[in-house]
Amino acid sequence: MLDILVALIPAITWGSLVFLSEKLGGGPYSQVLGTTIGALLFSIVVYFFTTPEFTTLIFTIGFISGVFWSIGQMNQFRSIEYLGVSKTVPLSTGMQLVGTSLFGVLVFGEWDTGEKLTIGIIALVAIIIGAICNSYDKSANGGEGNGKSNFTKGLLILLLSTVGYVAYVVIIRWFEIDGWTAILPQSIGMVVGAFIMSLKHKPYNKYTWRNIFTGVWWSTGNLALLLSIPLVGVATSFSLSQTGIIISTLGGIFFLGEKKTKTQMVFVIIGSILIIVGGVMLGFTK
């Protein structure tokens, strides 16, 4: 039970991450750069309490994982410009769940019994359908041309984001690096990746410094995820972490003022229930 509770911490921190960053303000480049600086500060503090032993391989893989994360996060923030928070996060979640679960089950041999596989598949289907319900928008599916164009642009950016996010999780699991050891080189890779991608966009402003708090908040969830992977596996830990999209979806609607019709609100409620049910079911695949 404690393993599952640890795996749920990222749902709270990451579920509110995009909403929090939008409230703090700034464009995607200053938001990500600030977030990575905060993550680096957090990891330095953690290092002095844990003092893990680094090898060249561990540091390199952790660094590469962090670069992939910066690609994923930067493009998720970019997609918000086209889709909004309440639509971006559910769609991004569905894509990430498919990618990480395929790796977890097919490559790492998770869900190794018929019962686990059945429950896991049903849970993933419920979560993905829930994500689709949360992102429902009639205009984007066949209404105004500009709406369709923005939806397509946002979706393509999210595909790139998904590659980054999936690689960031899977590469750590592949080389069996634990969370305490990975967190410092990973955060260095995040800062370097964000710095390179933002060079042409002059992100150094007050919003960068505000979003340092976002980085500390994200790091709390990231450490919990890395620690939970060897306990419950990639597919289960990452899937549980993504149930936090309920927070970001509702936060975008009620606190960021993103408009929803009555029909869309019904879909949001149905989607949120499906995601919760799917998250609970994933706990039984442990």
Protein Blocks (a to p, Z undefined) as FASTA:
>chain_A
ZZmmmmmmmmmmmmmmmmmmmmngpcfklmmmmmmmmmmmmmmmmmmmnopaddfklmmm
mmmmmmmmmmmmmmmmmmmmmnojmlmmmmmmmmmmmmmmmmmmmmnopakbfklmmmmm
mmmmmmmmmmmmmmgcfklnopafklmmmmmmmmmmmmmmmmmmmmmmmmmmmnopafkl
mmmmmmmmmmmmmmmmmmmnopacfklmmmmmmmmmmmmmmmmmmmmmmmnojklmmmmm
mmmmmmmmmmmmmmnopacdfklmmmmmmmmmmmmmmmmmmmmmZZ
